[in-house]
Amino acid sequence: MSNPPNSPLIIAKTRLPPRRTELLRRPRLLDHVYAHVEKQLFVITAPAGYGKTTVLLDFAHEADFPVAWYALDEFDNSPHTFLQYLVAAVRVHFPTFGVQTLAALERASGSLESLQPVVALLANDLYTLPDHLTIILDDYHVIRNERIHQLLALLLKHAAENAHLFIGSRTLPRIPDQILLVARGQMSGFSINELKFTPAEIQQLVQQNHGLSVSEQRAFELSEISDGWITALLLMGYQAGWRELIEGAISAPAASGRVYDYLAEQVFASRPQALQRFLLGSSVLEPLVPDLLDQLPGLSDSRTHLQALLEQQLFTARLGGDAEAYTYHPLFREFLKTRLRQDSPQWFEQLLLASARLYESERQWERVVEA
């Protein structure tokens, strides 16, 4: 059953949220967005708390052309619901948009074949708009229905040059034909490396929100501690007090309680149990080498797990060089080790002993002592 156009749910999901004054405008990222604004597909991917939505909001509020906003949630995995909200988002700017599309959507079944003509009509409706339009899909990682990914690929294939799709997601979107879009110069974006806060941005944010000056050295230290993950610093600052954190009166690890709570609730709890177990067990080894991890008690298929974590951008990065090795965000690794030590102390001891033996066999004596 379709929601009426003035449904509070539709309004909440398709109206551009106000910009929060405590958020930092980041010109270097916005300049990158503006430089690629003509692309058909622009994707921003990073784990929770790196500022993806903030960048998209700043762009949407500042653009001098229509920008449609669609905030996704897990209940949007029905193609009918997704397409209905997509049309509603465009109607915020063009109230008569998509009449034929919605009529065809009402008649279509849930099969991909029956929805393809609907997407063709949608592409045609976009073509008839009097202006360029950017559609932002925020939190796209909640979409797990392959038909929606395929429908978006079809829309990108048929849409005219006046329509642009911007996506914010914690994971790489599973939309087909992205390689083809890149090859044609029709796709761009950025990820966690660009979203990490620089020392200068940390200084600006603290000065803007708290009126406190951060020395270049301390800003660099905080950037190193958090690896540019601004949410970690925000949570530390709220827990320990900004002045104490900035002046180094309290160490970052001592202020990490709220960070761990955030990771537990927003990152760890939603993962499948098998992946949770791998995350906990693998946290004792650094760097994360698949063949070595498979030798630890209770762990297996490490390469598959690590590649999945890398694809999901779940605080995991591949290290440079010829060897296949990965690493966790330092705060994420400490959270996992703390959780492992608390929840499974016996397994934790077994893993520490096994990892020490591995380090010994690799002649990494300093890591034997750490383990």
C-alpha positions in Angstrom: 0.0 0.0 0.0 1.4 3.4 -1.0 1.9 6.1 1.5 0.1 9.4 0.7 2.4 12.2 -0.6 2.1 14.1 2.7 2.8 11.1 4.9 5.0 12.1 7.9 7.3 9.1 7.1 7.8 10.3 3.5 8.4 13.9 4.7 10.9 12.7 7.3 12.8 10.6 4.8 12.8 12.9 1.8 13.2 16.4 3.3 16.7 17.8 3.5 17.7 17.8 7.2 18.9 21.1 8.7 22.6 21.6 8.9 23.9 21.4 12.5 26.0 24.3 13.5 28.5 22.3 15.5 29.6 20.4 12.5 32.7 21.5 10.7 32.5 22.6 7.1 35.4 20.9 5.2 36.3 22.9 2.1 38.9 20.3 0.8 36.2 17.6 0.6 33.5 19.9 -0.8 35.9 21.1 -3.5 36.4 17.5 -4.5 32.6 17.0 -4.7 32.1 20.1 -6.8 34.9 19.1 -9.1 33.0 15.9 -9.9 29.5 17.1 -9.7 28.8 16.2 -13.4 29.5 12.5 -12.8 26.5 10.1 -13.1 27.5 8.3 -9.9 29.5 9.7 -7.0 30.1 7.5 -4.0 31.3 8.3 -0.5 32.2 5.2 1.6 33.6 4.9 5.1 32.7 3.3 8.4 30.3 4.9 10.9 31.3 8.3 12.3 33.7 9.7 9.6 31.4 12.5 8.4 29.9 11.1 5.2 26.5 12.6 5.8 27.9 15.9 6.9 29.7 16.4 3.6 26.6 15.4 1.6 24.5 17.8 3.7 26.9 20.7 3.2 26.9 20.0 -0.5 23.1 19.8 -0.7 22.6 23.0 1.3 25.1 25.0 -0.8 24.2 23.7 -4.3 22.6 26.3 -6.6 20.6 23.5 -8.4 18.0 21.1 -7.0 19.3 18.3 -4.8 16.9 15.6 -3.8 17.5 13.8 -0.4 16.5 10.3 0.5 17.5 8.9 3.9 17.4 5.2 3.7 16.7 2.6 6.5 16.4 -1.1 6.6 12.6 -1.0 5.8 13.4 0.3 2.3 14.6 -3.1 0.9 11.3 -3.5 -1.0 11.8 -2.3 -4.6 8.3 -0.8 -4.5 9.1 1.2 -1.4 12.4 2.3 -2.6 11.1 3.6 -5.9 8.1 5.3 -4.3 10.4 7.2 -1.9 12.8 8.0 -4.7 10.0 9.6 -6.7 8.8 11.4 -3.5 12.3 12.8 -3.0 12.3 14.4 -6.5 8.8 15.7 -5.9 10.1 17.9 -3.1 11.5 20.1 -6.0 9.2 19.1 -8.8 5.7 18.4 -7.3 4.2 16.9 -10.4 7.2 14.6 -11.1 6.7 10.9 -11.8 3.0 10.5 -12.4 3.4 7.8 -15.0 6.2 6.2 -13.0 4.0 5.8 -9.9 1.1 4.5 -12.0 3.3 1.8 -13.5 4.7 1.0 -10.1 1.2 0.3 -8.8 0.6 -2.2 -11.5 4.0 -3.9 -11.3 4.7 -7.1 -9.4 7.9 -7.5 -7.4 9.9 -9.2 -10.1 12.8 -7.6 -11.8 11.2 -8.0 -15.2 8.0 -6.2 -14.2 10.0 -3.3 -12.6 12.3 -2.7 -15.5 9.6 -0.7 -17.5 9.0 1.4 -14.3 12.7 2.3 -14.2 12.6 3.2 -17.9 9.7 5.6 -17.2 11.6 7.0 -14.2 14.6 7.7 -16.5 12.3 9.4 -19.0 10.7 11.5 -16.3 14.2 12.6 -15.2 15.1 13.6 -18.7 12.1 15.9 -19.0 13.1 18.0 -15.9 14.0 21.6 -16.7 17.2 21.5 -14.6 20.0 19.3 -13.6 19.1 17.2 -10.5 21.3 15.4 -8.0 19.7 12.7 -6.0 21.4 11.8 -2.7 20.9 8.3 -1.2 22.2 8.5 2.4 23.0 5.3 4.3 22.8 3.1 1.2 24.5 0.3 3.1 21.2 -0.8 4.6 20.0 -1.9 1.1 20.6 -5.7 0.8 18.0 -6.4 -1.9 19.9 -7.3 -5.2 16.9 -6.2 -7.3 17.4 -2.6 -6.0 21.1 -2.7 -6.9 20.1 -3.9 -10.4 17.4 -1.3 -10.8 19.8 1.5 -9.9 22.3 0.2 -12.5 19.5 0.2 -15.1 18.5 3.7 -14.1 22.1 4.9 -14.5 22.3 3.2 -17.9 19.2 5.0 -19.2 19.2 8.3 -17.3 20.2 11.4 -19.2 23.2 13.7 -18.4 21.0 16.0 -16.3 20.5 13.4 -13.6 23.3 12.5 -11.0 23.2 10.0 -8.2 25.3 10.6 -5.0 25.5 7.8 -2.5 26.7 7.8 1.1 27.4 4.3 2.5 29.4 2.4 5.1 30.2 -0.3 2.5 30.9 -0.3 -1.2 27.5 -0.3 -3.0 26.8 -3.5 -4.9 25.4 -1.7 -7.9 26.5 -3.6 -11.1 28.6 -2.1 -13.9 30.5 0.3 -11.7 33.8 -0.7 -13.4 32.2 0.3 -16.7 31.1 3.7 -15.3 34.7 4.3 -14.0 36.1 3.4 -17.4 33.7 5.9 -19.1 34.6 8.6 -16.6 31.1 8.7 -15.3 31.8 7.6 -11.7 33.9 9.2 -8.9 34.0 9.5 -5.1 36.2 9.2 -2.1 36.5 7.0 1.0 38.0 6.8 4.5 41.4 8.1 3.6 40.0 11.4 2.4 37.4 11.6 5.2 39.9 11.3 8.0 40.3 14.5 9.9 43.6 16.2 9.5 45.4 17.9 12.5 44.4 21.3 11.1 40.7 20.3 10.9 40.9 19.0 14.5 42.2 22.4 15.5 39.4 24.2 13.6 36.6 22.0 15.1 37.8 22.4 18.7 38.2 26.1 18.3 34.7 26.4 16.6 32.8 24.4 19.1 34.7 24.9 22.4 36.7 28.1 21.9 39.9 26.2 22.8 43.2 26.4 21.0 45.0 23.1 20.2 48.7 23.2 19.5 50.0 21.7 16.2 51.8 19.0 18.2 48.8 18.0 20.2 46.5 18.1 17.1 49.0 15.8 15.4 49.0 13.5 18.5 45.2 13.4 18.6 45.1 12.7 14.8 47.5 9.8 15.3 45.6 8.4 18.3 42.2 8.4 16.5 43.7 7.8 13.0 41.5 10.7 11.9 38.2 9.1 13.1 36.6 12.2 14.4 33.8 10.5 16.3 36.4 8.8 18.5 37.7 12.2 19.5 34.3 13.7 20.1 33.4 10.8 22.4 36.7 11.1 24.3 36.2 14.9 24.6 32.7 14.5 26.0 33.8 11.9 28.5 37.1 13.3 29.7 36.5 17.0 29.2 37.9 18.8 26.1 40.4 21.0 28.0 41.9 17.9 29.8 42.1 15.9 26.6 43.6 18.8 24.6 46.2 19.6 27.3 47.2 16.0 27.7 46.1 15.9 31.3 44.3 12.6 30.5 45.5 10.0 28.1 43.3 9.0 25.2 43.0 5.3 26.2 41.7 6.4 29.6 39.0 8.4 27.9 37.9 5.7 25.5 34.9 4.3 27.4 32.3 6.0 25.2 34.2 5.1 22.1 34.0 1.4 23.1 30.3 1.8 23.8 29.8 3.3 20.4 31.8 0.5 18.6 29.8 -2.1 20.5 26.4 -0.7 19.6 27.0 0.8 16.2 29.6 -1.5 14.7 30.1 -4.8 16.4 26.6 -5.8 17.5 25.1 -5.8 14.0 27.6 -8.3 12.5 26.9 -12.0 12.1 28.2 -14.2 15.0 30.8 -15.9 12.9 32.3 -12.5 11.9 32.1 -11.3 15.5 34.1 -14.3 16.6 36.7 -13.7 13.9 37.0 -10.1 14.8 37.6 -10.9 18.5 40.1 -13.7 17.9 42.1 -11.9 15.2 42.6 -8.8 17.4 45.6 -10.5 19.2 47.7 -10.5 16.0 49.2 -7.5 14.3 49.6 -7.3 11.4 46.7 -9.5 10.3 48.2 -12.1 8.0 45.6 -14.7 6.8 47.9 -17.7 6.8 49.1 -16.9 10.4 45.6 -16.2 11.7 44.4 -19.6 10.5 46.9 -21.1 12.9 45.3 -19.6 15.9 42.9 -21.6 18.0 39.3 -21.1 17.0 40.0 -19.2 13.7 39.7 -20.3 10.1 39.0 -19.0 6.7 40.7 -15.8 7.7 41.4 -14.6 4.1 37.6 -14.6 3.3 36.8 -12.8 6.5 39.4 -10.1 6.0 38.4 -9.5 2.4 34.8 -9.1 3.5 35.9 -6.6 6.2 37.9 -4.7 3.7 34.9 -4.6 1.3 32.7 -3.4 4.1 35.3 -0.8 5.1 34.9 -2.0 8.7 37.9 -0.2 10.2 40.2 -2.5 8.2 42.9 -1.6 5.8 45.3 -3.5 3.6 49.0 -2.8 4.2 51.3 -1.9 1.4 54.0 -4.2 0.0 53.9 -7.6 -1.6 52.8 -9.6 1.4 49.1 -10.0 2.0 48.6 -8.3 5.4 45.9 -6.1 6.9 45.5 -4.0 10.0 42.6 -2.7 12.2 42.0 0.9 13.2 44.0 1.1 16.5 41.0 2.1 18.6 38.9 -0.7 17.0 41.6 -3.3 17.7 41.9 -2.1 21.4 38.1 -2.4 21.7 38.1 -5.9 20.3 40.9 -7.0 22.6 39.2 -5.5 25.6 35.9 -7.3 24.6 37.7 -10.6 24.0 39.5 -10.3 27.4 36.2 -9.6 29.2 33.9 -12.1 27.4 36.3 -15.0 26.8 39.3 -14.8 29.2 40.3 -18.5 28.7 40.2 -18.2 24.9 42.1 -14.9 25.2 44.9 -16.6 27.1 45.0 -19.4 24.5 45.2 -16.9 21.7 47.9 -14.8 23.3 50.1 -17.9 23.8 49.5 -19.1 20.3 50.3 -15.7 18.8 53.5 -15.5 20.9 54.6 -18.8 19.4 53.8 -17.5 15.9 55.8 -14.3 16.5 58.7 -16.5 17.8 58.6 -18.6 14.7 58.8 -15.5 12.6 61.7 -14.2 14.8 59.7 -11.0 15.7 61.0 -11.0 19.3 59.6 -7.6 20.2 56.1 -8.8 19.4 56.6 -11.9 21.5 57.1 -9.7 24.5 54.0 -7.6 23.6 51.8 -10.7 23.2 
